[in-house]
Amino acid sequence: MADSFAHLHVHTEFSMLDGAARVADLVKAVAADGQPAVAITDHGVLYGVVDFVKAATREGVNPIIGIEAYLTPGSRFDRLPRREDKRYHMTILAENEVGYKNLMQLASKAYLDGYYYKPRIDAELLAEHAEGLIGTSGCLGGHVPQLLGVDERTDDDQRGQERDFDGAVAAAAMYKDIFGAGNYFIELQDHGIPAQRKIMDDLLNIAKTVDIPLLAANDSHYTHAHEADAHDALLCIQTGSIKSDEDRFKFHSQEFYIKSASQMRNLFPQDRYPGACDNTLLIAERARVEIDFDQTLLPPFTVPDGHNEDSYLRQLVLEGAAKRYGALDREHAERIDYELEVISNMGFSSYFLIVWDLIAYAATQGIRTGPGRGSAAGSIVAYCLSITDLDPIKYGLIFERFLNPGRREMPDIDMDFDERYRSEMIRYTAEKYGSDHVAQIITFSTIKGKQAIRDAARVLDYSYSTGDQLAKAMPPAILGKDATIDQCLTKPDSNASANDRDHYNAAAGLRDLMKTLDGATEIIETARGLEGLRRQDSIHAAAVVISPEPLTNIVPIQRKGEGAEVVTQYEMHGVEELGLLKMDFLG
C-alpha cells in the first residue's frame, strides 16, 4: 500500500456542467487500481454524497466526504459589485462524524448566509466549524495560489491578482491556525499548465516556512483520459460556447482525470515533493465517516396529557371508526386492533398522527383533499382517520400491501391538496415542526440522449438541422423509458431484454444517418460522453421532508437567495435512506 495513492480532490457529475465523472465509474476506476480511498469534492455542494458513499462501499473503497468550497476574503454577508466580488477555492474533507456534521453546516450556511452567484463561506464561518475537518490550499483558484500572482482564469471569470508572497504566507499560516497543525496541507497540482509550474517553488517554500505538509492532487473532473473531449464539450454547454472559440473558458490540459497511483507518484517524486503522495494515504487512513443508513428518524408528535403516541392514535381511530361504522362488529374491530399493533411495533404511530393532523388542518381551513391513492387505501386506520375515503373492508383491500411487518420500510401516504393551497400546507408544517426541521427536496435533471445529440452538434458548430435530424432519429420511448444512445448503436446479444432489442431495431434510421450524414459520427460520440450527466438542480414537485431535529444536523440544505425555498441538497432517495420522513404534498 505504500506505493499507492488516494485522490482527494475530485469533481463528479454533481459539479454540474463542470464535472463529468460518473460516481459509479469513478469508484470502479479507483478500485481497479488498488487505491484504498477516494474523495468527493464538488463545487460548493454535497449533492452526491449518498450515492458516492454507497457506491464506494460496494467497491471496498473508503469514501472520503468533502467539498470544494467557495471562500470569500471578506464577509459572507457582503454583496459587492460582481467585478469586486472575489472568491477562492478551498478543498475541505471530513475526518470523522464531527467533521461531517461541520461540513454540512458549512455547505448549508454558504447558501443560507453567503449565497451571491455562488454559495460562499468566510474565515469566520470556517473557524466556527473547523473541528474534524482537513483543509488544503486548493487549486490555482485557491487563496494562497492566487496571492502568488497566477494569471489564470479559474472559475466564472475569476482571475488572478497581483503577486503578494508575504500575503500568501500569512494566508497559509491563518488557515493552519484555523484547521490546526497537521490538518491543513499545501496542495500541489501539475497538469502541465505553466501557471501551476510557475508557483510550484513558491508553494514548496511556503510549506517549509510555515511548517505545513504537502499534498499531491489531480483536481479530477472526469474519470478516464479519453473523456477529456466530452468534458470540454460539457464546459461549452455551461458557457454557451462552441469548441472552436479560442477565448472561451476551458481547461488548458487534458490531464484532469483519475490517474493511477504510479502516474501520481511519478509526477510527484518523494525527493522533490517529500510526503506529498504519502500524505494522501495518511488522510485516507484518518478520514473515516460512518453514515447510518439503518435508522428511522420520525419527528415526535405532541399528544394530550395522559397519552403517548400509541394510545392517542388508538383513541382517534376508535372515534373515527364510530363515525364511519357506528357499532363495530368483530371483523372491523379485529382489523383495527391488528393494524394498530403492527403500526405500534414498527414505531410508526407518530407517522399516522402527523398525516392525520395535516388532513385535519386542511379540513378546518376548507382546503379540499383527495380520497387517497395507492396502497394506503388498504388501511382501515387511515380510513378511520379520514386520511383516505375508501373502506378497505368493503372493497377487500389488503393492509400488508401498504405496511408489511416483514419489510422495515417507512409508510408512504400520498396526500392530495387543492393546488392553490399546497404552499399553505407546507407553511403550516414548517410552523408546527419548526422551519429548520422542514424543507422541500431537491431533484436533478440529466442530459437525455436527444438533448445530448443537439448539445453536441451545437458545441461542435454543426448546423441546427444536423443535430435536429440526428435527435429525431432516436427511437420513441417504450413504456415511458427513453432509449440510450448505446442501446441504439450496440447490437443486443441473445440475453438482452425485449426493450433493448426493440430500441435497437427502432434505431436503424439513426445508424444509417451515421454512415451518410456529415459529422454524424463525431456528434454521436461526443453525445455519448454527455448523456446521463446531471444538468441542473430543481425542486421536487411534491416531496417534503420533516426532521426530528434541525435538518442541517442530518442533511445539508440550500436556499438560492432571500425568499427562495429551502431545499435539501440530497435527493429523495438519499433523504429516505437516511431514515428521514419524506411526505408527498401533491396538488
Helices and strands as residue ranges (DSSP letters): H 23-32, E 37-43, H 49-58, E 62-71, G 82-84, E 88-94, H 97-112, E 120-121, H 123-128, E 133-136, H 143-147, H 165-179, E 184-188, H 194-210, E 214-216, G 225-227, H 228-239, H 261-267, H 278-286, H 309-325, H 330-345, H 349-364, G 374-378, H 380-384, G 399-401, E 414-416, G 419-421, H 422-433, G 435-437, E 438-446, H 449-459, H 464-472, H 485-489, H 498-506, H 508-516, H 520-530, E 534-546, G 551-553, E 557-558, E 567-571, H 572-577, E 581-586
